[in-house]
Amino acid sequence: PRADTERRRLSFTCPRAKLMAQPVVGDRAEDLILKDLLAATPTEKLTDTSASDEMNAMYIASGMKPLPNPTDAPVLEVSCDQCGAGDAKQRCSACASAHYCTKQCQVAAWKAGHKAACGGLQAACEQDGKAVVAALNDVSLGADRVAELGRLDREGAYKVAVSNGLFAGLTAALCDEAEQVVHLWLNPQPPNVPTSLFHHISTSVFRGERHRTDGGFGMADGGRLASFLRAEPAGWLAMLAAGNAVAHMGVGAKIEQELWAYAHRAARDVWSFFNLALIHRAVAIAIFRVPTPDAADDAPPLEADPAASSPSATPLDAPASSFDAVLAHALRLGVLTTADAEKLTDDIAEGLNIEASAAMELAPLVADAAAAAADTAAGRSASAAIAMGTAQLFMRCIDTTFDPDVLDERRDQGGTIEGNIYQAAAMLSYWAQELHVVSGADFDACLDLSGTKRAMYRNFSTPMAVATIRKGSKLSMDELSSVLRPMQ
């Protein structure tokens, strides 16, 4: 792992989960529990992504982009800068800021004045990209370090930011969020509005539909997110750690009661972002670092049953210890020295770093080294370790954040945050099976759910996750009702 020991502090602490699939018991009883739960839960609560005007005004004041009320209205398209026509899919390759519907419009705009303006736009993008990264790395700014990420809506500015260290800055901000999110809410920045760094990141640099004029979005930018996850070995672990911290802040942290609604909104939106991001095949490939030549392919998944193994390709068997397997490959490939390996295992023995977190810190580095060495076995082992480590960290998030002994149910009425976390886990389980990383059964067993939680996951979250991935976007209320109807 990286020499920077501060990264270690974002690790979760959780017991070793059972990796082997357990016998299915109590299915009928769980079905009855689920029906009672659905009957007591208003349907609109389960997928609510709306907010009051008052809440949105507060978010706008803090620099966040508001989310629109759920609607089936068509998504606003990018307009041609020359003729105004919608669906302008081409853009100037020099400044990446001017959009056109055809080559003819681009040529006409170039002659009409864009030739003179293009250089200025390039200079503005250069300035914006560098300024955003500088602010992101300035910890003294507090929450304001992410307030200007919206300036990266322009692709030219985003590319400059990436070349100047944007991805490393985002990882550091997510790590800080994991450690300090409650502090930010107890000590909000002017104008006295609490905030979440992860919420800013997810609703700016990685949001899709960046040209919508209402400030909202219903998609994640799979291309940008996949690039980040590929470039940052610690990126996925940092996202999970930050997501866990924000969820805890939203439903369990000791903050003022008047802030509960805003904390809930931030946690709900962060985990909604996970669900939007996991629609993309390319994101799943980047998370698991799948050793495949079509890593950039974002085509819809196969129409196979996610609960069954593919007849044409058998998923990997989850090893008894994913960490031990990855550690062995790391030593063989030179990713770790013997001294580094002994230090890491000593930390685990002392409880400083659980195996799931350690494997997920190490596995991306092993996967990258395996790709360079054309070592397929090591690459597949690393992918499996990431999948099983992710399942264990999801289990930890669910167990600690929604522990019935400490959870104040007034903080997550309707179970919206919890439902979003379950759906994200179900989507990852789907992709682990689809990409032949580990079997869906092994992934689900590692979550170690039981009772109501297991019923919720199997009978609600899983079918909704499959329907969302296959559609390629979030479900409408009618589509959600269609998914739930067979169980009601």
JOWOPE-V177577 format. One record per residue. N is the residue number from 1. PSI is psi as a letter, one per 20 degrees, with the letter a starting at -180 (NA if undefined). D_LAST is the distance of its C-alpha to the last C-alpha in Angstrom with 2 decimals. Layout:
# JOWOPE-V177577
n:N psi:PSI d_last:D_LAST
n:N psi:PSI d_last:D_LAST
This chain:
# JOWOPE-V177577
n:1 psi:r d_last:48.17
n:2 psi:q d_last:49.79
n:3 psi:h d_last:52.70
n:4 psi:n d_last:51.10
n:5 psi:i d_last:50.07
n:6 psi:h d_last:48.29
n:7 psi:h d_last:45.37
n:8 psi:h d_last:44.89
n:9 psi:i d_last:43.91
n:10 psi:i d_last:40.54
n:11 psi:q d_last:39.50
n:12 psi:r d_last:36.67
n:13 psi:o d_last:37.36
n:14 psi:q d_last:34.94
n:15 psi:r d_last:35.44
n:16 psi:p d_last:35.40
n:17 psi:q d_last:31.92
n:18 psi:p d_last:31.49
n:19 psi:i d_last:31.77
n:20 psi:q d_last:31.13
n:21 psi:p d_last:27.69
n:22 psi:q d_last:26.71
n:23 psi:q d_last:25.38
n:24 psi:o d_last:21.63
n:25 psi:q d_last:21.01
n:26 psi:k d_last:18.32
n:27 psi:g d_last:15.45
n:28 psi:g d_last:13.82
n:29 psi:h d_last:14.56
n:30 psi:h d_last:13.20
n:31 psi:g d_last:9.75
n:32 psi:h d_last:9.91
n:33 psi:g d_last:11.41
n:34 psi:g d_last:8.84
n:35 psi:g d_last:6.10
n:36 psi:h d_last:9.24
n:37 psi:g d_last:10.20
n:38 psi:h d_last:7.50
n:39 psi:h d_last:8.03
n:40 psi:i d_last:11.66
n:41 psi:o d_last:11.98
n:42 psi:p d_last:12.81
n:43 psi:h d_last:11.52
n:44 psi:h d_last:15.21
n:45 psi:h d_last:16.23
n:46 psi:h d_last:14.62
n:47 psi:k d_last:16.89
n:48 psi:p d_last:19.62
n:49 psi:k d_last:22.97
n:50 psi:r d_last:24.89
n:51 psi:q d_last:27.67
n:52 psi:r d_last:29.90
n:53 psi:h d_last:33.32
n:54 psi:g d_last:34.93
n:55 psi:g d_last:33.19
n:56 psi:h d_last:34.02
n:57 psi:h d_last:37.59
n:58 psi:h d_last:37.96
n:59 psi:g d_last:36.70
n:60 psi:g d_last:39.07
n:61 psi:h d_last:41.88
n:62 psi:i d_last:41.31
n:63 psi:i d_last:41.39
n:64 psi:q d_last:37.68
n:65 psi:p d_last:36.03
n:66 psi:q d_last:33.29
n:67 psi:q d_last:29.89
n:68 psi:r d_last:29.05
n:69 psi:q d_last:26.21
n:70 psi:p d_last:23.34
n:71 psi:q d_last:24.28
n:72 psi:j d_last:24.15
n:73 psi:q d_last:27.94
n:74 psi:q d_last:29.94
n:75 psi:p d_last:31.39
n:76 psi:p d_last:35.01
n:77 psi:q d_last:37.33
n:78 psi:p d_last:40.60
n:79 psi:q d_last:43.45
n:80 psi:p d_last:46.73
n:81 psi:i d_last:49.49
n:82 psi:g d_last:52.01
n:83 psi:i d_last:50.57
n:84 psi:i d_last:47.34
n:85 psi:q d_last:45.11
n:86 psi:r d_last:41.54
n:87 psi:l d_last:40.18
n:88 psi:n d_last:43.30
n:89 psi:i d_last:42.63
n:90 psi:q d_last:46.20
n:91 psi:q d_last:47.96
n:92 psi:p d_last:51.47
n:93 psi:i d_last:51.92
n:94 psi:g d_last:54.63
n:95 psi:i d_last:52.97
n:96 psi:k d_last:49.31
n:97 psi:h d_last:48.92
n:98 psi:p d_last:49.73
n:99 psi:q d_last:47.20
n:100 psi:q d_last:48.08
n:101 psi:h d_last:46.51
n:102 psi:r d_last:49.40
n:103 psi:h d_last:52.48
n:104 psi:g d_last:54.61
n:105 psi:h d_last:53.15
n:106 psi:g d_last:53.71
n:107 psi:g d_last:57.34
n:108 psi:g d_last:57.87
n:109 psi:h d_last:56.47
n:110 psi:g d_last:58.66
n:111 psi:h d_last:61.74
n:112 psi:i d_last:60.73
n:113 psi:i d_last:60.55
n:114 psi:h d_last:57.90
n:115 psi:g d_last:60.72
n:116 psi:h d_last:62.30
n:117 psi:h d_last:59.08
n:118 psi:g d_last:57.57
n:119 psi:g d_last:59.87
n:120 psi:h d_last:59.01
n:121 psi:h d_last:55.29
n:122 psi:g d_last:55.94
n:123 psi:h d_last:57.92
n:124 psi:g d_last:55.18
n:125 psi:g d_last:52.59
n:126 psi:g d_last:55.00
n:127 psi:g d_last:55.45
n:128 psi:g d_last:51.78
n:129 psi:g d_last:50.69
n:130 psi:h d_last:53.33
n:131 psi:h d_last:52.82
n:132 psi:g d_last:49.08
n:133 psi:h d_last:49.68
n:134 psi:g d_last:52.54
n:135 psi:g d_last:50.38
n:136 psi:h d_last:47.53
n:137 psi:i d_last:50.05
n:138 psi:n d_last:51.61
n:139 psi:h d_last:49.90
n:140 psi:i d_last:52.06
n:141 psi:i d_last:50.06
n:142 psi:c d_last:47.03
n:143 psi:h d_last:43.90
n:144 psi:i d_last:46.14
n:145 psi:h d_last:46.63
n:146 psi:j d_last:43.43
n:147 psi:h d_last:43.84
n:148 psi:j d_last:45.64
n:149 psi:h d_last:43.28
n:150 psi:i d_last:42.34
n:151 psi:i d_last:45.84
n:152 psi:j d_last:44.64
n:153 psi:h d_last:42.65
n:154 psi:p d_last:45.72
n:155 psi:h d_last:45.76
n:156 psi:g d_last:49.48
n:157 psi:h d_last:49.14
n:158 psi:g d_last:46.27
n:159 psi:h d_last:48.46
n:160 psi:g d_last:51.32
n:161 psi:g d_last:49.13
n:162 psi:g d_last:47.91
n:163 psi:i d_last:51.53
n:164 psi:j d_last:52.44
n:165 psi:k d_last:49.96
n:166 psi:g d_last:46.73
n:167 psi:g d_last:44.48
n:168 psi:h d_last:46.40
n:169 psi:h d_last:46.27
n:170 psi:g d_last:42.49
n:171 psi:g d_last:42.16
n:172 psi:g d_last:44.54
n:173 psi:g d_last:42.66
n:174 psi:h d_last:39.35
n:175 psi:g d_last:41.23
n:176 psi:h d_last:42.66
n:177 psi:g d_last:39.24
n:178 psi:h d_last:38.08
n:179 psi:h d_last:41.06
n:180 psi:j d_last:41.64
n:181 psi:g d_last:38.52
n:182 psi:h d_last:38.65
n:183 psi:h d_last:42.37
n:184 psi:h d_last:41.75
n:185 psi:h d_last:39.50
n:186 psi:h d_last:42.01
n:187 psi:m d_last:44.79
n:188 psi:q d_last:43.41
n:189 psi:q d_last:45.69
n:190 psi:q d_last:47.30
n:191 psi:l d_last:46.22
n:192 psi:l d_last:44.58
n:193 psi:p d_last:41.12
n:194 psi:q d_last:39.14
n:195 psi:r d_last:38.07
n:196 psi:p d_last:36.62
n:197 psi:g d_last:38.57
n:198 psi:h d_last:35.53
n:199 psi:g d_last:33.92
n:200 psi:g d_last:37.11
n:201 psi:g d_last:37.31
n:202 psi:h d_last:33.78
n:203 psi:j d_last:34.13
n:204 psi:e d_last:37.59
n:205 psi:h d_last:39.06
n:206 psi:j d_last:35.87
n:207 psi:q d_last:33.92
n:208 psi:r d_last:33.56
n:209 psi:l d_last:34.46
n:210 psi:i d_last:37.47
n:211 psi:j d_last:39.10
n:212 psi:p d_last:36.51
n:213 psi:i d_last:38.48
n:214 psi:j d_last:35.75
n:215 psi:i d_last:35.82
n:216 psi:a d_last:32.16
n:217 psi:q d_last:30.56
n:218 psi:j d_last:27.35
n:219 psi:q d_last:28.86
n:220 psi:q d_last:30.86
n:221 psi:n d_last:34.23
n:222 psi:h d_last:33.70
n:223 psi:g d_last:37.40
n:224 psi:g d_last:38.71
n:225 psi:g d_last:36.32
n:226 psi:h d_last:37.03
n:227 psi:g d_last:40.75
n:228 psi:g d_last:40.51
n:229 psi:h d_last:38.73
n:230 psi:h d_last:41.27
n:231 psi:h d_last:44.20
n:232 psi:o d_last:43.19
n:233 psi:h d_last:42.78
n:234 psi:j d_last:41.54
n:235 psi:g d_last:39.31
n:236 psi:g d_last:35.92
n:237 psi:h d_last:36.66
n:238 psi:h d_last:37.80
n:239 psi:g d_last:34.59
n:240 psi:g d_last:32.51
n:241 psi:g d_last:34.91
n:242 psi:g d_last:34.84
n:243 psi:g d_last:31.05
n:244 psi:g d_last:30.91
n:245 psi:g d_last:33.59
n:246 psi:h d_last:31.95
n:247 psi:g d_last:28.61
n:248 psi:g d_last:30.63
n:249 psi:h d_last:32.59
n:250 psi:h d_last:29.51
n:251 psi:i d_last:27.97
n:252 psi:i d_last:30.81
n:253 psi:q d_last:34.27
n:254 psi:n d_last:36.67
n:255 psi:r d_last:37.13
n:256 psi:q d_last:37.84
n:257 psi:h d_last:34.96
n:258 psi:i d_last:35.72
n:259 psi:i d_last:34.95
n:260 psi:g d_last:31.46
n:261 psi:h d_last:29.78
n:262 psi:h d_last:31.95
n:263 psi:g d_last:31.45
n:264 psi:g d_last:27.67
n:265 psi:g d_last:28.09
n:266 psi:g d_last:30.34
n:267 psi:g d_last:28.14
n:268 psi:g d_last:25.00
n:269 psi:h d_last:27.06
n:270 psi:g d_last:28.73
n:271 psi:h d_last:25.55
n:272 psi:h d_last:24.21
n:273 psi:g d_last:27.51
n:274 psi:g d_last:26.86
n:275 psi:h d_last:23.70
n:276 psi:h d_last:25.75
n:277 psi:h d_last:28.61
n:278 psi:j d_last:26.74
n:279 psi:h d_last:25.81
n:280 psi:p d_last:29.48
n:281 psi:g d_last:30.74
n:282 psi:h d_last:34.14
n:283 psi:g d_last:32.86
n:284 psi:g d_last:31.28
n:285 psi:g d_last:34.58
n:286 psi:h d_last:36.53
n:287 psi:g d_last:34.52
n:288 psi:i d_last:34.98
n:289 psi:l d_last:38.40
n:290 psi:p d_last:37.77
n:291 psi:n d_last:41.19
n:292 psi:q d_last:40.66
n:293 psi:i d_last:42.88
n:294 psi:l d_last:40.07
n:295 psi:h d_last:39.08
n:296 psi:i d_last:39.14
n:297 psi:p d_last:36.88
n:298 psi:k d_last:33.84
n:299 psi:q d_last:32.58
n:300 psi:q d_last:28.89
n:301 psi:r d_last:27.83
n:302 psi:q d_last:27.84
n:303 psi:k d_last:24.89
n:304 psi:q d_last:24.82
n:305 psi:o d_last:21.88
n:306 psi:i d_last:22.06
n:307 psi:i d_last:21.19
n:308 psi:q d_last:24.23
n:309 psi:q d_last:27.89
n:310 psi:p d_last:29.76
n:311 psi:i d_last:32.15
n:312 psi:i d_last:34.84
n:313 psi:p d_last:35.05
n:314 psi:p d_last:34.24
n:315 psi:q d_last:33.06
n:316 psi:q d_last:35.42
n:317 psi:p d_last:35.28
n:318 psi:p d_last:34.80
n:319 psi:r d_last:38.14
n:320 psi:h d_last:38.50
n:321 psi:o d_last:39.66
n:322 psi:h d_last:38.97
n:323 psi:g d_last:41.46
n:324 psi:g d_last:44.26
n:325 psi:g d_last:43.88
n:326 psi:h d_last:43.97
n:327 psi:g d_last:46.89
n:328 psi:g d_last:48.85
n:329 psi:h d_last:48.36
n:330 psi:g d_last:49.30
n:331 psi:g d_last:52.55
n:332 psi:h d_last:53.35
n:333 psi:i d_last:52.75
n:334 psi:j d_last:54.68
n:335 psi:h d_last:51.80
n:336 psi:q d_last:52.78
n:337 psi:r d_last:56.14
n:338 psi:h d_last:56.50
n:339 psi:g d_last:57.18
n:340 psi:g d_last:54.00
n:341 psi:g d_last:51.96
n:342 psi:h d_last:53.59
n:343 psi:g d_last:52.94
n:344 psi:g d_last:49.25
n:345 psi:h d_last:48.84
n:346 psi:g d_last:50.83
n:347 psi:g d_last:48.54
n:348 psi:g d_last:45.51
n:349 psi:h d_last:47.39
n:350 psi:j d_last:48.16
n:351 psi:j d_last:44.58
n:352 psi:i d_last:45.45
n:353 psi:o d_last:43.12
n:354 psi:q d_last:40.19
n:355 psi:h d_last:40.03
n:356 psi:g d_last:36.86
n:357 psi:g d_last:38.57
n:358 psi:g d_last:41.87
n:359 psi:h d_last:40.47
n:360 psi:h d_last:38.79
n:361 psi:h d_last:42.09
n:362 psi:h d_last:44.03
n:363 psi:g d_last:41.82
n:364 psi:h d_last:42.12
n:365 psi:h d_last:45.89
n:366 psi:g d_last:45.95
n:367 psi:g d_last:43.87
n:368 psi:g d_last:46.34
n:369 psi:h d_last:49.29
n:370 psi:h d_last:47.82
n:371 psi:g d_last:47.40
n:372 psi:h d_last:51.03
n:373 psi:j d_last:52.18
n:374 psi:k d_last:50.05
n:375 psi:n d_last:48.73
n:376 psi:h d_last:45.41
n:377 psi:g d_last:44.85
n:378 psi:h d_last:45.24
n:379 psi:g d_last:43.01
n:380 psi:h d_last:40.15
n:381 psi:g d_last:40.65
n:382 psi:g d_last:40.50
n:383 psi:g d_last:37.25
n:384 psi:h d_last:35.68
n:385 psi:h d_last:37.01
n:386 psi:g d_last:35.48
n:387 psi:g d_last:32.03
n:388 psi:h d_last:32.19
n:389 psi:h d_last:33.82
n:390 psi:g d_last:31.12
n:391 psi:g d_last:28.42
n:392 psi:h d_last:30.55
n:393 psi:h d_last:31.04
n:394 psi:g d_last:27.34
n:395 psi:g d_last:26.99
n:396 psi:g d_last:29.85
n:397 psi:g d_last:28.38
n:398 psi:g d_last:25.08
n:399 psi:g d_last:27.03
n:400 psi:g d_last:29.68
n:401 psi:h d_last:27.94
n:402 psi:k d_last:24.93
n:403 psi:o d_last:26.89
n:404 psi:i d_last:25.56
n:405 psi:i d_last:29.23
n:406 psi:i d_last:30.23
n:407 psi:p d_last:27.20
n:408 psi:o d_last:27.36
n:409 psi:i d_last:23.76
n:410 psi:i d_last:25.27
n:411 psi:i d_last:26.19
n:412 psi:l d_last:22.72
n:413 psi:p d_last:20.53
n:414 psi:i d_last:16.96
n:415 psi:k d_last:17.88
n:416 psi:g d_last:18.86
n:417 psi:g d_last:21.81
n:418 psi:g d_last:20.23
n:419 psi:h d_last:17.30
n:420 psi:h d_last:20.06
n:421 psi:g d_last:21.98
n:422 psi:g d_last:19.25
n:423 psi:g d_last:18.73
n:424 psi:g d_last:22.52
n:425 psi:g d_last:22.74
n:426 psi:h d_last:20.23
n:427 psi:h d_last:22.28
n:428 psi:h d_last:25.45
n:429 psi:g d_last:24.20
n:430 psi:g d_last:23.54
n:431 psi:h d_last:27.04
n:432 psi:h d_last:28.70
n:433 psi:g d_last:27.59
n:434 psi:h d_last:28.30
n:435 psi:j d_last:31.72
n:436 psi:k d_last:32.60
n:437 psi:g d_last:33.28
n:438 psi:r d_last:31.43
n:439 psi:q d_last:28.61
n:440 psi:h d_last:25.06
n:441 psi:g d_last:24.90
n:442 psi:g d_last:27.98
n:443 psi:g d_last:26.77
n:444 psi:h d_last:23.47
n:445 psi:h d_last:25.46
n:446 psi:h d_last:27.82
n:447 psi:h d_last:25.15
n:448 psi:l d_last:25.18
n:449 psi:q d_last:21.77
n:450 psi:r d_last:20.55
n:451 psi:c d_last:18.17
n:452 psi:h d_last:15.65
n:453 psi:g d_last:17.29
n:454 psi:g d_last:16.98
n:455 psi:g d_last:13.28
n:456 psi:g d_last:12.87
n:457 psi:g d_last:15.37
n:458 psi:g d_last:14.35
n:459 psi:i d_last:10.62
n:460 psi:g d_last:10.66
n:461 psi:g d_last:14.41
n:462 psi:g d_last:15.59
n:463 psi:h d_last:13.61
n:464 psi:h d_last:14.26
n:465 psi:g d_last:17.85
n:466 psi:g d_last:18.42
n:467 psi:h d_last:17.26
n:468 psi:g d_last:19.48
n:469 psi:g d_last:22.42
n:470 psi:h d_last:22.35
n:471 psi:h d_last:22.27
n:472 psi:j d_last:25.04
n:473 psi:r d_last:23.94
n:474 psi:q d_last:21.23
n:475 psi:q d_last:18.13
n:476 psi:r d_last:18.06
n:477 psi:h d_last:15.36
n:478 psi:g d_last:14.58
n:479 psi:h d_last:14.55
n:480 psi:g d_last:12.32
n:481 psi:h d_last:9.70
n:482 psi:h d_last:10.37
n:483 psi:h d_last:9.99
n:484 psi:h d_last:6.60
n:485 psi:g d_last:5.28
n:486 psi:i d_last:5.74
n:487 psi:i d_last:3.80
n:488 psi:NA d_last:0.00
